[in-house]
Structures are given as structure tokens and as C-alpha cells.
Amino acid sequence: MGKGYVDLKLISTDAVYRGDEGTEHVVEWVTQRDVDLARRITEIAADHEVDADPTAVSVIELGLDTARSATIAPVWAALLTGNAEAQGHGSPSDEIRDATGRVPNLWFGDADEHEGPRQRFHVEVYVAPEAAEQRIAAAVAAGGTVVDDNDAPSLTVIADQDGNTGVVCVDVSAATKD
């Protein structure tokens, strides 16, 4: 909340995620319930002549590419949140989620073991679906390059001039997870 705006974060703490193998996990996730409530809040705000601006909202997450997420996750959980138990909080994976929401989530991407330095961290920027195209265009206009849009609109990987990557993310699955 700030001068002239209010941000609301809607996440169901009892959503069920079904993994590829059919295992069910209770997770903290955006569900159709949350999407419906957000739409209702937007309608009420419009009735009071308050305009919604989903393009002004972003969620930043960090991604660390590694072949050993289960091994290194407790270290990152303790470093980021002060508690090694934050590993996997609200998700079926090794990711790090701060229960207070004050620290960005840390996801682990699959990577092969390798020798020598290379980029291992990347920033994930979650935006509203209607904001993704503009955000990507702005990054390209600033000198970035789209290096992978095979999973667009969900994920679009953009590299800076030095080859460091960031990902523009749109959660297109939110409406199907309940």
C-alpha cells in the first residue's frame, strides 16, 4: 500500500497440486477462487471509480540452476529466511518460500553438472498476462534479446548484452489449479 494505490495478493493456502506422477501436494498457489475474487474486487473498485492497473504489479523471484537442489536448498533457505525449514514451504519442490512473503521465492532449475563458471542465477519477473508483451518489448527496446520463447506466454527468456538471462513469467495455469 502506498500513496494512491493498494496492492492485494491472493493465494490459496490449501490448493492441491497434482504432480506428473499423480502425487497430490497441498500448496500455496493461485487458484480459480483467487482469480474470481480478484475480478470481483476489480468490479467493486470500478463501481467506486478506482481503476485497476495490472501492468503496474510484478512479483520478483530468483532462479538458481543446479543439479543438486536437494543438497543446497537448506543452505539457501537458512540464508534467505533464517530458517532451513523454509525449504519447500508451500510447494512440492525444494524451492525456498518465506512464509511472510517478504523475501523473493528462490526456485531451482535443472542443470547438468559442469566445470567452470557460468551464469547460474536468473531473475524471474511475474507479470499479469496483459502486461507481458509490453514488458518484453521494453526489454528488447533497451537492448535485450529474446533467446527462448518456446514456452510463451508462460515463460519468455531474455538476455542482456552480456548474456545474463531473466525470464518474463505469466502464470497461465492459475485458473486451472484448485
C-alpha positions in Angstrom: 0.0 0.0 0.0 1.2 3.4 -0.8 0.0 6.9 -1.7 -2.7 6.5 -4.2 -2.6 2.7 -4.6 -3.3 -0.6 -2.9 -1.8 -4.0 -3.9 -3.7 -7.2 -3.0 -2.1 -10.6 -3.0 -4.5 -13.5 -3.3 -3.1 -17.0 -2.8 -5.0 -20.1 -1.6 -3.0 -21.8 1.2 -4.9 -25.1 0.6 -4.6 -25.5 -3.1 -3.9 -29.0 -4.4 -1.2 -29.6 -7.0 -1.1 -32.9 -8.8 2.4 -33.8 -10.0 3.1 -35.6 -13.2 3.2 -38.9 -11.3 -0.2 -38.2 -9.8 1.0 -37.3 -6.3 -1.1 -34.7 -4.6 0.5 -31.8 -2.7 -1.2 -29.2 -0.6 0.5 -25.9 -1.7 0.2 -22.2 -1.6 -0.9 -21.3 -5.1 -3.2 -19.0 -7.1 -6.4 -20.9 -7.9 -9.6 -20.1 -9.8 -11.1 -19.0 -6.5 -8.4 -16.3 -6.2 -8.8 -15.2 -9.8 -12.6 -14.9 -9.3 -12.1 -12.9 -6.1 -9.7 -10.6 -7.8 -12.2 -10.0 -10.6 -14.9 -9.2 -8.1 -12.6 -6.8 -6.2 -11.8 -5.1 -9.5 -15.6 -4.7 -10.2 -16.2 -3.2 -6.8 -13.3 -0.8 -7.3 -14.6 0.2 -10.7 -18.0 1.0 -9.1 -16.1 3.4 -6.9 -14.3 4.9 -9.9 -11.0 3.3 -8.9 -9.1 1.8 -11.9 -7.2 -1.4 -11.7 -3.7 -1.4 -13.3 -2.4 -4.9 -13.5 0.6 -3.7 -15.6 1.9 -1.9 -12.5 2.3 -5.1 -10.5 5.2 -7.5 -10.7 6.5 -10.3 -8.5 10.2 -11.0 -8.5 11.6 -14.4 -7.9 15.1 -15.8 -8.2 16.1 -18.9 -10.1 19.2 -20.9 -9.4 20.2 -23.5 -11.9 21.8 -26.6 -10.3 22.0 -30.3 -10.5 21.9 -30.6 -6.6 18.9 -28.6 -5.4 18.1 -31.0 -2.5 21.6 -30.6 -1.3 21.9 -26.9 -1.5 18.3 -25.8 -0.7 18.7 -25.9 3.1 21.7 -23.5 2.9 19.7 -21.0 0.8 16.6 -21.4 3.0 18.7 -20.5 6.1 20.5 -17.7 4.3 17.3 -16.1 2.8 14.9 -16.6 5.7 17.0 -17.6 8.7 15.3 -21.0 8.8 16.4 -24.1 6.9 12.8 -25.3 7.3 11.6 -22.7 4.7 12.7 -25.2 2.1 9.7 -26.5 0.2 7.2 -24.3 2.2 4.0 -24.1 0.2 5.3 -26.2 -2.7 6.1 -29.8 -3.7 9.7 -29.0 -4.5 13.0 -27.8 -3.0 12.2 -24.2 -3.6 12.6 -21.6 -0.9 9.5 -19.6 0.2 9.4 -17.2 3.0 6.1 -17.6 4.9 5.9 -13.8 5.4 6.3 -13.1 1.7 9.0 -10.5 2.4 11.8 -12.4 0.7 11.6 -13.4 -3.0 11.0 -17.0 -3.7 14.1 -19.0 -4.8 13.4 -21.7 -7.5 15.8 -24.3 -8.6 16.1 -25.0 -12.3 17.5 -28.3 -13.5 21.1 -28.0 -14.8 23.8 -30.5 -15.7 26.9 -30.8 -13.6 29.6 -28.6 -15.2 33.1 -27.3 -14.7 34.0 -23.7 -14.8 31.9 -20.6 -14.1 28.7 -19.8 -15.9 25.6 -17.9 -15.0 23.6 -19.9 -12.5 21.2 -17.2 -11.1 18.4 -15.6 -13.1 15.6 -13.3 -12.2 12.0 -14.3 -12.8 9.6 -11.4 -13.2 5.9 -12.5 -12.9 3.5 -10.1 -14.6 -0.2 -10.0 -15.4 -0.9 -11.6 -18.8 -1.9 -8.3 -20.3 1.5 -6.8 -19.3 3.8 -9.5 -20.6 4.0 -8.3 -24.2 4.8 -4.7 -23.2 7.4 -5.8 -20.6 9.2 -8.0 -23.2 9.1 -5.2 -25.8 10.5 -2.7 -23.3 13.4 -5.1 -22.5 14.1 -5.6 -26.2 14.0 -1.9 -26.9 16.5 -1.4 -24.1 19.0 -3.7 -25.8 17.8 -7.2 -24.6 17.3 -10.2 -26.9 14.6 -12.8 -26.7 16.6 -16.1 -26.5 13.8 -18.5 -25.9 10.1 -18.1 -26.3 9.2 -21.7 -26.8 7.0 -21.7 -23.7 5.5 -18.2 -24.3 3.3 -16.8 -23.0 4.2 -18.7 -19.8 7.9 -18.1 -20.0 10.0 -15.8 -22.2 13.8 -15.8 -21.6 15.5 -12.5 -22.3 19.3 -12.0 -22.3 21.1 -8.7 -21.7 24.1 -7.6 -23.7 26.4 -9.7 -21.6 24.3 -12.9 -22.0 22.8 -12.8 -18.5 19.2 -14.0 -18.6 15.9 -13.1 -17.0 12.5 -14.6 -17.5 9.2 -12.9 -18.0 6.6 -15.2 -16.5 2.9 -15.3 -16.8 1.0 -17.9 -14.7 -1.4 -19.1 -17.3 -2.2 -22.2 -15.2 -3.7 -20.2 -12.2 -7.3 -20.7 -13.4 -6.9 -24.5 -13.6 -5.3 -25.2 -10.1 -7.9 -25.8 -7.4 
